[in-house]
Amino acid sequence: MATVEIRDLDVIFGKNKAETLKLMDQGLSRSEIRKRNGDVVGVKGATISVESGEICVLMGLSGSGKSSLLRTVNGLNDIARGELWVEDGDRRVNVASCDEATLRHLRTHRVSMVFQKFALMPWLTVAENVAFGLEMQGMSRKEWTKQVEEKLELVGLFEWRNLKPNELSGGMQQRVGLARAFTMDTDILLMDEPFSALDPLIRSQLQDELITLQKRLNKTILFVSHDLDEALKIGTHIAIMESAQIVQAGAPEDIVLHPSNDYVKNFVAHTNPLKVLKGKSLMTPLDRLAEDPVSHQIDIGSAMCLVKNEQGKIVALKSHTATVPFTDWQCNGSMDDIQKGMAVMAPAEIGMREAMEIRYRTGLPVCLEQEGNCVGVLTDEDYYEALI
Ligand SMILES: Nc1ncnc2c1ncn2[C@@H]1O[C@H](COP(=O)(O)OP(=O)(O)OP(=O)(O)O)[C@@H](O)[C@H]1O
């Protein structure tokens, strides 16, 4: 059961919803509808499932409908048509049709939101800002103190708890927003461009922190961004929106390798593919290498080949100077011991960036394995393909 499941969802801003739905069904575009009756189509026909523990990034240009879709999840926007199911213990709630009391329950126990503009109250201390939601639930300072301090510790702001927000930097203020969302202990987190007001370095740092925190907290996160690099970095799934519609949804690597239209291609063209592509997607598989009883030739015309032992298992890399047995390397492992002339066998899941670093350090092709068996090799052509 998906934690959030959105089906054929339409959001309309304006006074003529019934008419606008008809016009949408007749195939009128967003701008035609706007001209006809003044209504704005915020979201059109969105369908997407977000599983527990996923970070789903809604990505697209300004005005494409990302925030409109995000804000329907906790009922901040009315749903004109369609379904939006939120898992709640052993039941599911349809936000499109539930009553006010159920919506209030979802907002306090299931879904929290982090905004771009921090939304901190300047007259309250950092700790009081973090405790705001708990106080709204009727908790006293004595009751919330421990909980709030734990969350401030989590985001590295414990020592700053008694200061006012304006005494903190932008990045720190956004951490207060994060701590406030975590304090509500809801499983679902909605994040509306939370880092986009920050300068690039702090932004990148907070993205890293979010990824680290997520490993511990395992929330289900819907995250809005207009930056594909950010989406690729933090998203386990990405949904790309154009003109109120989801035009492509999938794993980051799918989006980069198979953009579905020119709009997505344009985003992809401005991103660094090495950050997201995996070795296995670009490697030259073993069955494309010429084979003889003792080896697989990597490059026709050169002496470079993969050497097999008597059992047919690939055990070494032969270059024109030497035959070198493989050294295993694990993803996220240290590169310190990797030296010139070393033959490295890495998991097929290796990121292209790491693979390229190994290639640079060893001067040799990187071989890839799955379940202990060599499945392919990354040649220089494979790196060029990734880059272009
Ligand atoms: N409350 C509202 N009332 C009227 N129109 C709205 C409202 N909220 C959003 N819209 C309109 O819906 C469309 C989609 O806006 P939305 O904020 O969802 O886009 P977005 O992709 O999040 O853009 P941005 O990146 O600029 O925040 C826009 O045309 C916007 O003007």
Ligand as a Chemical Component Dictionary entry (heavy atoms), coordinates in Angstrom:
data_LIG
# 
_chem_comp.id                   LIG 
_chem_comp.type                 NON-POLYMER 
_chem_comp.pdbx_formal_charge   0 
_chem_comp.three_letter_code    LIG 
# 
loop_
_chem_comp_atom.comp_id 
_chem_comp_atom.atom_id 
_chem_comp_atom.alt_atom_id 
_chem_comp_atom.type_symbol 
_chem_comp_atom.charge 
_chem_comp_atom.model_Cartn_x 
_chem_comp_atom.model_Cartn_y 
_chem_comp_atom.model_Cartn_z 
_chem_comp_atom.pdbx_ordinal 
LIG N1  N1  N 0 -4.186 29.894 -4.449  1  
LIG C1  C1  C 0 -4.139 30.132 -5.759  2  
LIG N2  N2  N 0 -5.074 30.886 -6.368  3  
LIG C2  C2  C 0 -5.046 31.111 -7.695  4  
LIG N3  N3  N 0 -4.094 30.609 -8.519  5  
LIG C3  C3  C 0 -3.143 29.846 -7.961  6  
LIG C4  C4  C 0 -3.094 29.580 -6.557  7  
LIG N4  N4  N 0 -2.023 28.789 -6.305  8  
LIG C5  C5  C 0 -1.416 28.590 -7.496  9  
LIG N5  N5  N 0 -2.092 29.218 -8.488  10 
LIG C6  C6  C 0 -1.748 29.208 -9.910  11 
LIG O1  O1  O 0 -1.566 27.850 -10.305 12 
LIG C7  C7  C 0 -0.502 27.746 -11.229 13 
LIG C8  C8  C 0 0.523  26.755 -10.698 14 
LIG O2  O2  O 0 1.160  27.381 -9.595  15 
LIG P1  P1  P 0 2.131  26.610 -8.609  16 
LIG O3  O3  O 0 2.476  27.517 -7.483  17 
LIG O4  O4  O 0 1.573  25.297 -8.274  18 
LIG O5  O5  O 0 3.382  26.396 -9.554  19 
LIG P2  P2  P 0 4.854  25.955 -9.169  20 
LIG O6  O6  O 0 5.266  24.962 -10.209 21 
LIG O7  O7  O 0 4.930  25.519 -7.761  22 
LIG O8  O8  O 0 5.624  27.311 -9.394  23 
LIG P3  P3  P 0 6.823  28.002 -8.550  24 
LIG O9  O9  O 0 8.053  27.176 -8.822  25 
LIG O10 O10 O 0 6.918  29.363 -9.164  26 
LIG O11 O11 O 0 6.420  28.017 -7.120  27 
LIG C9  C9  C 0 0.054  29.144 -11.426 28 
LIG O12 O12 O 0 -0.501 29.679 -12.608 29 
LIG C10 C10 C 0 -0.450 29.888 -10.206 30 
LIG O13 O13 O 0 -0.648 31.248 -10.497 31 
# 
loop_
_chem_comp_bond.comp_id 
_chem_comp_bond.atom_id_1 
_chem_comp_bond.atom_id_2 
_chem_comp_bond.value_order 
_chem_comp_bond.pdbx_ordinal 
LIG N1  C1  SING 1  
LIG C1  N2  SING 2  
LIG C1  C4  DOUB 3  
LIG N2  C2  DOUB 4  
LIG C2  N3  SING 5  
LIG N3  C3  DOUB 6  
LIG C3  C4  SING 7  
LIG C3  N5  SING 8  
LIG C4  N4  SING 9  
LIG N4  C5  DOUB 10 
LIG C5  N5  SING 11 
LIG N5  C6  SING 12 
LIG C6  O1  SING 13 
LIG C6  C10 SING 14 
LIG O1  C7  SING 15 
LIG C7  C8  SING 16 
LIG C7  C9  SING 17 
LIG C8  O2  SING 18 
LIG O2  P1  SING 19 
LIG P1  O3  DOUB 20 
LIG P1  O4  SING 21 
LIG P1  O5  SING 22 
LIG O5  P2  SING 23 
LIG P2  O6  DOUB 24 
LIG P2  O7  SING 25 
LIG P2  O8  SING 26 
LIG O8  P3  SING 27 
LIG P3  O9  DOUB 28 
LIG P3  O10 SING 29 
LIG P3  O11 SING 30 
LIG C9  O12 SING 31 
LIG C9  C10 SING 32 
LIG C10 O13 SING 33 
# 
